[in-house]
Amino acid sequence: MEMRAGEEDDIDIGQDLTPPLSPLAFSLYNSSLLSHCSSCSSPLPPNPHPHHHLPSLLYCSLKCSSTSNPHLSAAEHHLLHTHPHHLSDTSDLRASLRLLYRFDADISGFGGFPARIRGLLTNREKLIGIAGNDGVKERIKDGGKAIAVARRMSEGLDLDGGEGNCVVEEAVLCAVLTNAVEVQVKGGGSIGIAVYGTDFSWINHSCSPNACYRFLPPEFSGGESRLRITPVATAGGGGIELVDNECKGYGPRVVVRSIKAIKKGEEVSIAYTDLLQPKALRQSELWLKYRFICCCRRCSALPPCYVDLVLQLIVNTYGSFFVQEESVVNLDSTNPSYDQNFYREKEIEKLTDHIEDAISDYLSFNNAESCCEKLENALTHGLLKEENLQQKIRLHPLHHLSLNTCTTLASAYKVRGTELLDLNPESDNDEDYMRAFDMNRISSAYSFLLAGATHHLFLSESSLIASTANYWTYAGESLINLARSTIWNFVLKRQSPVTDFSPFQSPKSCDCVLMAMFEADFVSSQSRNTEFEDISREFLHCIKNITPNVWSFLVSSNCYLRTIKDPLDFSWLGTKKSVNISELLKGNLDSSKEEGFADQERMDIFRLGVHCLLYGGFLSRICWGKDSYLTCSIQSVLNGGRT
């Protein structure tokens, strides 16, 4: 199945394609059961018993918990208390129970495995019929049995007959696994999964999509009233197809929105996976979850498109930094030596494992210092090749692992800076404050580098707009927080008098045309496509003028970051001229250079942060609308609030 734009008119960038759509079924992750309502997904008051970890269904109101609620199944309680929840999450099983509870009268008499349930593809034949060791078949079989047992328990039936014929239960679980999407809330965290009707579920995947989707908070009202996309054909295959009108007011609602201009009758597509991954990883994830091989424009490009090429580039080095062989530097995939230099399997696998282990340890144990040491070493020194100990491999700065590493380092350095001050809150030691300041500016530098790298890729693949919006926003928040930090008093105390920074506490003090455009709600006009190009051009012009004034100051205490000549324009990576690493590892900038211009750096860092935040706000309005959480958060900061 597929959905296409209606025949009425062309659709500009940044327009809602659907009204708010309520889910057919919604369930929280086990980890969110105590923090959110299991019916409407609203946040709950803080748990008075935070150490109580037994899963249970909680609700925010009598309406949500009512036994007459057509979306809730009594069998969920039995499943939570009988299924080994400590071994795996049960959200997919509980979502299946809710679908079964609502649709039981329609599907209970179905004799075989339906190809579709209420128009939703079950995909069972592909999910369990293809041999593999990914555990999908066992998950479906065991899950179907657990659902059947929970249903029989809720009905007071004999359990001995609950694990026999689980045809319906397996079919519904397959429909959930195929069609469910993660539900994200304020701040970007995921709280559960939801299955939507055909207006959403029939939208196909593309690695270069022209639409995205956002979740609305429970209190949101309004939005587009028209459905501007239509199915190409009705569901076939002998399955069960019904139109559902009973979902309004239940669960997290979703809205589909254009991120590119869409012509009349053109297919509408969204992304089912992370687009900042190279083709091989995207294809692997799509196959494991959905059992299809993507043949979109981006995946079918020969030679590979620029973005997919650089997302997996490695660099051969010979005693100097970023000396690359010509075929790699020029990204010439038609060169005969291309295959010999591109993606050396064994070496990259070791480096990948090293980086992923460091990131996993940080996320699991929050050891920021150890994480920074391991990841900095991987970025700076790479990995020695076994057959030639004088030859190393390193990741290209735009490699997808480099991007993941920068994301983690931005977080880890921020944590380290906070920990230094938290451990010594009354310290009069200037060294503690200077170390904390270094951690914060390195964190800001990595955030800015990540935004610049993602934007560089975005210029070649416009469907990366959502990731680019997030990274520019994070960079803006980080830079503004750095400029506002009171630690500057210690950095600048040798200067007398210290410049009054109070006029710059409000972002509106930055006189820029982007601020006026943001305040005028620039994505509400009729010429959005042209306006998008004009604002992007203006933004790049502004930050290219500011960045040279602050980059060397931000990176002066970090070996790897000092090898990045320009965090916005990566064409310098293509030069054949070698950069001697010994020159780059000499140490920090002279204190005489840092003293005397740091005060101006502070002003420029603030200006740069405001511009990043403005552009992040502009892109976020295109992706998610002016009422989204991210857009409103940016607006609050621009009005003088704190990040």
N, C-alpha and C positions, 0 to 999 in steps of 0.2 A: 504494500500500500504506500501511497505518498500523498502529500498535501501540496497544493499549488496556490499561488496568489490568485485572488479573484480577477475577473475580467473587467471590472469597473474602471480601474485606473492603476497607474504605476505607483509603487510605494517607495517613498524616500527613506533615507537612513534615519534611524532613531524614531520609529513609529511602532505603536502597539499593533500586533496582528490579531490578537484575540482579546476577548473580555477576560476578567479574572475567572479562572477555571478551578472548581473544587475537585478534590480527588475522589475516585471510586473507593479507594482504601488507603489508609495511612497508619503507620505504626512507628513508634519511637524505637531507637536503639536501646538496648538494655541500659547503657550508660546514661541515658537521658530520661529514664522512667521516673526518677525522683525529682527532676527539675522542670518538667514540662507536662502540660495537660495531655492526656492520652487521646483526647477527642479533638480539640481545636488547635493544639500545639502551643498555646499561650504559656509563657513562663510562669512557674509557680513560686510562691514565697519561699525563702530559704528553708531548707529542711531542718527541723529542730533536732533531728537525730542523724547528724551527718555520717556517723559510723554504721548506720543501718544499711546494709548492702543487699538485703533480700529484695528481688525484683517484685514490683507490684504496680498495678494501674492506678494512677492518681488523676484527679480531675479538678478543674478550677471552679466549677459551678454545678448546681443541681441539674441544670439543663444538659450539661455535657455528660453527667454520670447517669442520666435517666435510663431505666431499663427499656423504655420505649424508643431509645435512640436506635435508628435502623442501621447504624454503622458499627455498633459494638456487639461483640460475640462473647457470651458467657464462657465459652470454651477457652478463651485466652487465659483466664485465671488458672484453669487446670493445666494448660500447657506450661505456664511459668513455673508451676510447682512440681511438675513431673519431668520436664526436659532439663538436661544438664546445662543450665545457662552459663555456668562458670567455664564451660569448654567452648562455647560458641554463642554468637549473638542470635537471638530468636526473632528479630524484627520481620524477616521474610516469612516465617511461619505464622506470626500473628497477623500480618497483612493478608496472608492467604485465608486465614480463618475469617477475617472480616469480609473478604470477597465472597466466600462460601456462605456466610450468614445472610448476606444481602441477596445473593443470587441463587440460593439453594433451590427454590421452587422452579427455577429455570433450567438447572443443570443436573439435578439429582437423578433424573431418569435417563440421562444420556448413556448409551450403551458402550461407547468406546472412548478413545481419547479425542476430544474436540480439537480441531485445528485452531479455532478461535472461540473466545468467551467474551460476549458483549463486544465483539469486534476486535478484541485484543489477541494478538498472536501468542499461542502457547509455546511453540517452538520445541516441543518435547522430543520429537524425532531427532532433531539435530543435537539437542542438549545431552541426551543420554545414548543416542544411537551410534555416535562416532567414538571409536576407541581412543582412549587417552588415560593418562595417569593424573589428571587434574582434580579428581574426586567429585566431579559434577554429578555423575550418575549416582554415586553413593549418597550424596547430599540430597538429591531429589527422592530417592527411594526411602532413605531414613526419615526425611522431612515429611513425606506423604504419610508414613506410618504414624509419626508423632502427631500430625494434624488429625488423623482418623481417630486415634486413641483419645485425644482431647475432646473431640466432638462427641464421642460415645460417653465419655465421663460426664459431660455437661447434660446429656440427655438421660443419664441414669441407666445406660445399656450395659450389657455384658461386655467386658473388655476383651474376652477371648476372640471375639469376631472383629476386633478393630484393626488387625494388622493383615487381613487377607486381601480383599479387593480394594485397592486405594486408587482406582483409576481417576476419579474426580479430584481427589486431593492432590495427586501428582500433577494433573493438568493445570489446576489453579496455581500451584506453587511454581510451575514452569512459566505461567503467564506473569507472575510477580517477578521472577528472576529476569524475564525478558523485557518487561516494560517499566519496572520501578526506577525512580530517580531519587538521588539523595536530596533531602530537604535541608536547605541552609537558612540560617536565621541571622539576626543582627550580629555583625562582627565576622561573618563568614564561616562560623562553625556549623557542622552537620549534626542534626539531632535525630534523624530517622529516614524513612523511605516513604514514598507515596506512589500510587498507581493512578494515572489519570485516564480519562476516556479517550476516544479515538481522535478528538480534535487536537489532542497533544501527542498521543502515542503513535499516531500514524505519520508523524513528521520523521523523515529519515535522517540518518547520520551523514555528515560530510566532514572531512578534515579541513575543508575550506568553506565553512557554512556561511549562510547569509542572514542567520537569525540566532538569537540566544534566548534564554528565559530567566525570569527572576521570580522569587517567592515574595508574596505580600504578607505583611504583618496582620494578625487577626483583626486589629482595629481599623485597617485601611478600608476606605469606601471610595467609590468612584471608579475612574478608568474607562478605557475604550468599551463601548457598548456593542460594537459590531464584531462579528467573526469575519475577518478579511481573508481567510484561507479556506479552501474547499478540497475535499478528497477527489482524487482522480476517478476512483471507482468504488463501488460498494464491496464489502468483504465477501469473499467466497470461501470455497473449501469445505462446505458442508458443516461449518461450525455454527455457533450460537451468536447471533448479532442482535442486540437490543439497544434502543436509545434510552439513555438514563437522564432523568430530570429530577432526581431526588438528592443531589449532592450539595445543593447550595447551603452555605453556612457551616460546612463541616471541613475540618482539617486545613492545612496550609494551601492557599490558592496560588496558582501559577499564571504568569502572563508571558506570552511569546512576543519578542520585539525584534525588529529588523536592525541589523548591524551593517548592512550594505543596501544600496538601492536595488529594488526587486521589480522586475518588469511584470506586466500583466501575464498571467498564465505560467510564470516561471516557478519551478519547484522550490519550496521552502525547506531548508535543512538546518539542523542544529548539530552540535558536537556531543558525542557519547563518551569521549575520552579527552585526556589532556592534550591540547594541541601543541604545547611546547615540548613535545617528544618527537624523536625521529620516526620515520616511517615504520621501521621494524618493531619498535615498542608499541606504537599505536595499533598496528596490525595484530600483534600478539594479544593485547588487551581486548580488542574487539572480538577476536576469535574465542578466547577463553570465556568471555561473558555471553556473547551473542551468536557465536558460530557463523560469522560471515567475514569475508575478506573485502575490505573497502576498495572500491575502484573509482573513487572520486578523482577530480581533476588533479589535485595535489599528489595523490598516491600513484596516479598513472603517468605522471610526467617523466619523460625520457629526453635528455638526461635528468636526474633528480633536480627538483627546484632548489633555488639557492638556500632557502630556509632549512630544508631537510638535509642539505649537504653540510652546512656549517654546524647544525645541531649534533653532528657526530664526528666532527673533525678532531684529529689528534695532531700533535706536532712532534717531529723528530728534531732533536737538538744535539749539537756537538760542541759542548763547552761554552756556548753562548746562548743567550735567551732569545726565544722566538725567531731563530733562524730556521726557515721552512724551505723545503724543497719546492721548486717552481710549480710543479703540477698541483701541489696542495695549496700553495699561496694563491695561485690564480683560479682556484676552484674549477680546474679544467677536467671534467669527468670524461672527456673524450681522449685524453692523453693516454698512451699505452701504459705509462708508469702509474696511472691512477690507482689500479687495483693493488699495486704493491705498497702504496703509501697510505691507503685508506683503511681505517678501522682494523688494526692488528688485533685479532681476536683474543689471543691468550694474554697479551700484555694489558689490553684494555680491561679484560675481565678481572684481573687482579686489582687494577687501580679502581675499578668500579666497586668491587667488594670492599676495598679499604675505605672508600668515601662513604658508601652506604652504611657500613658498620659504624663509622664515626657519627653519622647523622642519627642512626637508630639509637646509639648509646646516649646521645644528647637528649633525644626526645623521651627516652625511657628513664634516664637517671639524672638528667639536668646537670651534668658535669660540663659546664660551659668552657672552663679553662682547658681541659683535656681535648674537647671537641675542636676548639680554635687551633690548638697546637697540631693536631692530626690533619685538619683540613688545610691549614696554611702550608704545611709541609707538602701535601699532595699537590696543591696548586703551584707552589714555587719550585719544587724539586722533581715532581713527577715520579716516575718509576723506572728503575734500571731494567734494561732488557737482559734476560738471562744469557743469551748467546754473545753479548757484547757489553761488558760492564762499563765501557766508556760511553755507551750510547743510551740515552734516556728517551722516554716518551712523556709528553705532557699534554694536557687538555687544552684545546683552543679556548679562548675566553668566552666564545659563544657556544661551546659544547653544552649539551643539555645537562650534563653532570656539573659543569662549571656554574650554570645558572642555579641549580639546586644547592650547590655549595655556597654560593654567594647569599642565597636566601637564608641558609642556616647560620652563616657567619654574622650576618646583620643582626639576627636575633641573639646569638650567643655573646657577641661583644656588648650588646645592650645589657644583657643579663649580668655580665661581668662588671660593667660600670656601676650598675645598681648595687650589686653585692659588695663592692669595695666600700661604698659609702654606708651601706646598711651595717656592715661589720664594724665600722669605726665612725659612728654618727657624730661623736664629739671630738674627733681627731683634729689637732691643730697642725698636723704634718702636711706640708705642702705637697709632698711626694704622693700621698694617697689621693689627693685631689687631682694632681696632674695625671696619675695613672687612670683614674676614673674618666677624666676628660679625654685622654687618648682612646680609651675603650669606646666612648660615645661618638667621637668623630670618625673612628674606623667603622663603627656600625653605620653611621650616616653615609660614609663613602661607599660601602658595599651596597646599601640601599639605592644610592644614586647610580652606581655602576649597573646594578641589576635593571633599573628603569631604563637607562640608556641602551643597554644590550637588547632588552625586549623591544624597545622602540625601533632599534635598528632592524630587527626582524620584522616588526609590524609594517615597516615601510615596503617590504616585499610581499607580505601576506597580511592583508587587512583584517582577516578573520581573527587575528590575535588581539583585537581591540580590547577585549575584556581583561585579559592578563595585563596588557599595557596600562589600562586604566588603574588597576590595582597597584601596580608597581610604582607608577608616578605618584599616586596618592600616598603610599607608604614612604616613598623618598621625601615627599614634601613634608609629611608629619615629622619624620626623623630630623630633617634639616632645621625645621622651625623649632623643635624641641631643643636641638643643640644650640641654636642661637639664643634661645631664651634661658638656657641653663645658668644658674647662679655660680657655677664653677668658673665661669669666665672672670669673676672677680679675682680669683687666684692667678689665672693666666695673665691678667692685665695689670696686676698690682704694682709691677715695676714701672708702669706708665702713670704719670701724674699730670693732670687729673684724668680719671677714667671717663670716657665719653658717656653721656647720658643715653641709655638705650631705650628709655620709656617711650619715645615717639614711635619706635619700631615694634612695640608690642602688638599693635593692630596691623594685620596684613593689609588693610585698606590704605596704610601709609605708603605702600609701594605704588607709585604712579605708573600704571600700565594699562594699555588698551584691553588686555585680557580681563582685568577686573571689571571694567565697564560692560564687556560682553557677557560675563558671567551674571552680573546683576540684572542685565536686560533679558535674562532667560533665552540665551542665544539659540537654543535648539527648538524654539517654538515658531520660528519663521517658516515661510513656504519654500525658501531656497536652501534647504539643509545641506544638500550635497556640496554646493559651492561654498557655503559658509564653513563647512567642515574643513575644506582644503585651505581656506583663508586663515582660519584660526590656528590650524596646525603649523602653517608657514610662519605666522607671527610668533607663536610660542617658540619654535626652534630658533628663530632669529634672536629672541630675548635671551634664552638660556645659553646660546653659544657665545653671547657677549659677556655673560656673567661667569660661566664655568672656568675660564682660564684664571680668573682672579682668586678662585677658592680651591681648585683641585689639588694643587701641590700642598696646600696647607692641610687639607683633609687627610691626605695619604702619607704625610711626611714620616710617620712612625711605623709604617707597614711595608715590609719588603715586597710582597706580591703586588700590592696596589700601586707601588711606585713604578712598576713595569708597564702599567696602563697609561699610555701617553694621553689618550683622549677618551673619556667615557661615553662620548656621543658619536664620534666618527671613527669607525673601526677600519677605515681604509689603510691606516698606518701599519696594520698587521700584514699587509701585502708587500711591504718593502723587503728587498733582499739584504738590506744593510743589517748587520748583526748588532745587537746591543749587548755589550759585555756585562755579565751578571755581577762581576765584582764591583763595577761602577754603581750598580743599583743597590748593592747591599752594604754600602759604606756607613749607613746610619741615618739618623734624623737630620733634618735641616739644621743649619747652624742656628744657635739660639739668637745670634745677633740679627739674623734674617727674620726669625719669627717675632722677636721683640720689635715693636715699632710699627708693625703692620697688622698684627692680630686683631686690633680693634676694628680696622676697616674690613678685615676678613669676616668678622662677626656680622657686620651690616650686609655684606654680600651673600653670606650663607643664608641669612634671613630672607633676602630678596629671592635667592635661588629657590628656597623652600616654598615661598609663596607662589612662584611661577609653576613649580612642579605640582603643587596642590590645585592650582587653577586648572591646569591641563588635565590632571587626573579627574577633576570634577566635570570638566567638559566631556571627556570620554565616558565617564560613568553615567552621565545623563543620556548619552546616546544608547548605551547598553541597557540601562535599567530604569531610566526615567527620572524626573526631577523629584519624585517622592520616595525614591529608594533610600534605604538606610545609609549607604555610603555617600550618596549625594547630599543628604541632609546633614550628615556628620561633617562633610567638607564645608558646607555652607555655615555651620556653626563655628568652625575654626576661622573662616574668613570674616565672620562677624565679630571676632575678638575672643572667642572661646578657646579652651585648651584642647590639644589633641589627645 
